[in-house]
Amino acid sequence: HAMVHGGPYPATSDSRTTSVGSAAIFRFLRPVCYQALPEGLLPEPLKESNPLGLKRLYDGKREG
């Protein structure tokens, strides 16, 4: 599910990042972890009950 994108300079100057594909998230977003947080405090899209009915992988299984 990942794609590495080359392209003209400066896109090819740093091989650790990419402008497309799933690896691009590290270029534009800061990863945040909600470890051991009670479900009632989680944002709606992250709740185990999936109240928004989002398509997602949960414990490696597709749901939504």
Backbone as CSV, one residue per row, in Angstrom:
resi,resn,N_x,N_y,N_z,CA_x,CA_y,CA_z,C_x,C_y,C_z
1,HIS,0.800,-1.183,0.000,0.000,0.000,0.000,0.855,1.266,0.000
2,ALA,2.131,1.120,-0.059,3.020,2.287,-0.052,3.529,2.571,-1.455
3,MET,3.867,3.821,-1.677,4.404,4.231,-2.965,5.549,5.198,-2.696
4,VAL,6.646,5.047,-3.393,7.754,5.981,-3.280,7.773,6.810,-4.547
5,HIS,7.833,8.112,-4.365,7.751,9.038,-5.484,9.072,9.751,-5.650
6,GLY,9.593,9.748,-6.826,10.821,10.482,-7.112,10.480,11.893,-7.513
7,GLY,10.671,12.209,-8.759,10.329,13.534,-9.244,11.528,14.448,-9.328
8,PRO,11.287,15.685,-9.736,12.384,16.641,-9.900,12.940,17.110,-8.555
9,TYR,14.118,17.693,-8.590,14.722,18.272,-7.391,13.766,19.306,-6.822
10,PRO,13.502,19.435,-5.541,14.146,18.763,-4.420,13.425,17.514,-3.942
11,ALA,12.420,17.023,-4.672,11.664,15.851,-4.220,12.561,14.629,-4.050
12,THR,13.598,14.520,-4.846,14.474,13.352,-4.763,15.661,13.569,-3.848
13,SER,15.742,14.722,-3.203,16.917,15.010,-2.386,16.879,14.336,-1.018
14,ASP,15.730,13.848,-0.580,15.626,13.213,0.730,14.880,11.895,0.584
15,SER,15.596,10.805,0.658,14.983,9.498,0.401,14.122,9.004,1.557
16,ARG,14.118,9.702,2.723,13.320,9.253,3.865,11.855,9.642,3.750
17,THR,11.520,10.617,2.909,10.146,11.069,2.795,9.670,10.962,1.358
18,THR,8.372,11.044,1.190,7.766,10.967,-0.130,6.576,11.912,-0.165
19,SER,6.144,12.309,-1.342,5.029,13.253,-1.435,3.700,12.563,-1.688
20,VAL,3.718,11.256,-1.958,2.485,10.504,-2.199,2.573,9.159,-1.497
21,GLY,1.447,8.483,-1.384,1.430,7.169,-0.759,1.325,7.265,0.749
22,SER,1.250,6.116,1.378,1.035,6.090,2.821,2.216,6.637,3.609
23,ALA,3.408,6.624,3.051,4.566,7.164,3.757,4.531,8.682,3.834
24,ALA,3.694,9.323,3.019,3.613,10.785,3.018,3.059,11.337,4.320
25,ILE,2.349,10.526,5.091,1.780,11.014,6.340,2.872,11.505,7.288
26,PHE,4.048,10.915,7.224,5.140,11.342,8.100,5.703,12.701,7.684
27,ARG,5.431,13.113,6.468,5.918,14.401,5.993,4.976,15.534,6.408
28,PHE,3.680,15.259,6.510,2.711,16.319,6.720,2.032,16.303,8.085
29,LEU,2.076,15.202,8.807,1.385,15.090,10.088,2.331,14.651,11.187
30,ARG,2.000,15.017,12.394,2.755,14.560,13.562,1.986,13.386,14.162
31,PRO,2.578,12.196,14.198,1.874,11.055,14.775,1.567,11.285,16.265
32,VAL,0.365,10.945,16.676,-0.064,11.086,18.062,-0.567,9.731,18.525
33,CYS,-0.234,9.358,19.747,-0.656,8.077,20.294,-1.562,8.298,21.494
34,TYR,-2.681,7.598,21.532,-3.587,7.622,22.676,-3.436,6.283,23.392
35,GLN,-2.435,6.168,24.248,-2.142,4.896,24.908,-2.840,4.830,26.255
36,ALA,-3.608,3.771,26.471,-4.301,3.506,27.729,-5.265,4.630,28.103
37,LEU,-5.859,5.276,27.116,-6.834,6.338,27.366,-8.225,5.711,27.410
38,PRO,-9.050,6.067,28.391,-10.413,5.514,28.438,-11.190,5.869,27.169
39,GLU,-12.007,4.934,26.699,-12.737,5.141,25.448,-13.580,6.416,25.469
40,GLY,-14.108,6.776,26.611,-14.924,7.979,26.709,-14.172,9.264,26.414
41,LEU,-12.849,9.241,26.489,-12.035,10.424,26.218,-11.467,10.457,24.807
42,LEU,-11.598,9.350,24.080,-11.077,9.289,22.712,-11.932,10.114,21.764
43,PRO,-11.320,10.660,20.693,-12.111,11.294,19.639,-13.047,10.260,18.994
44,GLU,-14.195,10.687,18.502,-15.194,9.773,17.919,-14.616,8.792,16.891
45,PRO,-13.774,9.235,15.949,-13.275,8.290,14.941,-12.386,7.187,15.499
46,LEU,-11.874,7.349,16.708,-10.950,6.361,17.276,-11.591,5.417,18.274
47,LYS,-12.841,5.610,18.579,-13.501,4.757,19.561,-13.669,3.343,19.022
48,GLU,-13.505,2.358,19.902,-13.618,0.953,19.513,-14.991,0.633,18.929
49,SER,-16.027,1.298,19.427,-17.385,1.030,18.951,-17.641,1.599,17.555
50,ASN,-16.737,2.428,17.035,-16.843,3.017,15.694,-18.212,3.683,15.478
51,PRO,-18.570,4.682,16.314,-19.890,5.296,16.224,-20.155,6.024,14.906
52,LEU,-19.120,6.385,14.179,-19.295,7.083,12.902,-19.398,6.113,11.725
53,GLY,-19.189,4.825,11.978,-19.276,3.822,10.916,-18.188,3.965,9.871
54,LEU,-16.998,4.389,10.277,-15.891,4.598,9.345,-15.320,3.274,8.861
55,LYS,-14.863,3.252,7.618,-14.152,2.091,7.102,-12.734,2.182,7.651
56,ARG,-12.295,1.124,8.312,-10.969,1.147,8.910,-10.482,-0.258,9.204
57,LEU,-9.198,-0.359,9.527,-8.628,-1.607,10.000,-8.575,-1.516,11.519
58,TYR,-9.109,-2.525,12.189,-9.064,-2.570,13.643,-8.521,-3.925,14.032
59,ASP,-7.376,-3.944,14.685,-6.688,-5.193,15.006,-6.461,-6.047,13.751
60,GLY,-6.157,-5.399,12.641,-5.871,-6.090,11.403,-7.073,-6.585,10.625
61,LYS,-8.290,-6.252,11.081,-9.512,-6.679,10.396,-10.274,-5.467,9.889
62,ARG,-10.819,-5.581,8.676,-11.612,-4.490,8.100,-12.976,-4.411,8.776
63,GLU,-13.407,-3.185,9.012,-14.756,-2.967,9.557,-15.307,-1.675,9.000
64,GLY,-16.593,-1.515,9.142,-17.255,-0.288,8.692,-17.842,-0.345,7.332
